[in-house]
Amino acid sequence: MLPRIAQLVRHTATVGRRQTVLGGASVRELSSADTKGKRINYERIGIIGVPFDKGQRKKGVGLGPKAIREAGLVDHIQEISHTLDIKDYGDVHYQALNFKGRKVENMKKLEHVASCNRILSHQVTEVLDDDRLCITLGGDHAIAIGSIDGHLHHSKEVAVIWVDAHADLNTNSTSPSGNIHGMPVALLAKELCDYWPYIPGMDWQEPIISIKNLAYIGLRSVDPYERAIIEKFGINAFGMREVERYGIREVMRMALERIDPDGSRSLHVSYDIDSLDVLEAPSTGTSVRGGLTLREGIYIMEEAYATGRLAAVDLVEVNPAIGTQEDVRRTVEAAIHLLVAACGHSRKGDIADSLDLMPK
């Protein structure tokens, strides 16, 4: 039976899952200096594929990275400028840990989630340390655990924009399904550390990001316990009602102002394709009607890029096994539109690399 809201939102005195880690030295020291004042080198881009589907039940989402690549992602990015240095780091491969019978109640496929994300975290840090904008292609949204953790090991101060129809804020105690793709924000937030039991295989991951440095955009399917947490901690949550009321321009302005008021934090956008309306992106596993238009979705990426501090982007939950061939084409094209906007493509037109052909 799920606990009552009053029990959930009370800050419990139970031993948190990271007490032994937080009490001592970090598993992995931060690998670079604070990014305050630093602008990202958008001339260098790194791509990581994570064909991971164990955070949820529907098969096919692991095919997302392959579908996006085969639709010409690199070529589309290169069209922005032939001078861009684009490196594809390939796909993350892992072997699931042997938990020797140790399990956490209501966390399905934990050994896979823990193993994949541990490797992904190191890969993301490597891309960022190589002075590249990091693009991570999912896979389901459980991969954001490793992606954001890797970003946090590169930069001490990170702000996150979570673009999603869902809050992904459940714990193992509150999740209706036990699917971990609905838990990554709760796993990452330091304020929620004590809401978890000890989780085997996850000692490498520290919940060191403040939930105050995260903003949701596009919410329209939030569980009651997630709503309780959002209200308890005053999380910046801009649902579709706020998008309709204020417009996407004002929502992005407010989101950035609240999570990065000094304009000093490295920015991470974790983008679930189901944030878009199902008419825009039908091939996804947990679609909800009434979402963002593709135009609004692109604007989010353009504004993130315009900060000069966008360092990492996740694009997740594209599932080529769902829907017709036309549905898949529409969804993959939407994903590419979002990603090229994150890399600097302008809908006004990109500036030519050379003006030699201009009339004198």
Beta strands, then each sheet from edge to edge (+ up, - down):
strand 1: 44-50
strand 2: 85-91
strand 3: 133-138
strand 4: 158-163
strand 5: 214-219
strand 6: 236-239
strand 7: 266-272
strand 8: 310-316
sheet 1: 2+ 1+ 3+ 8+ 7+ 4+ 5+ 6+
end
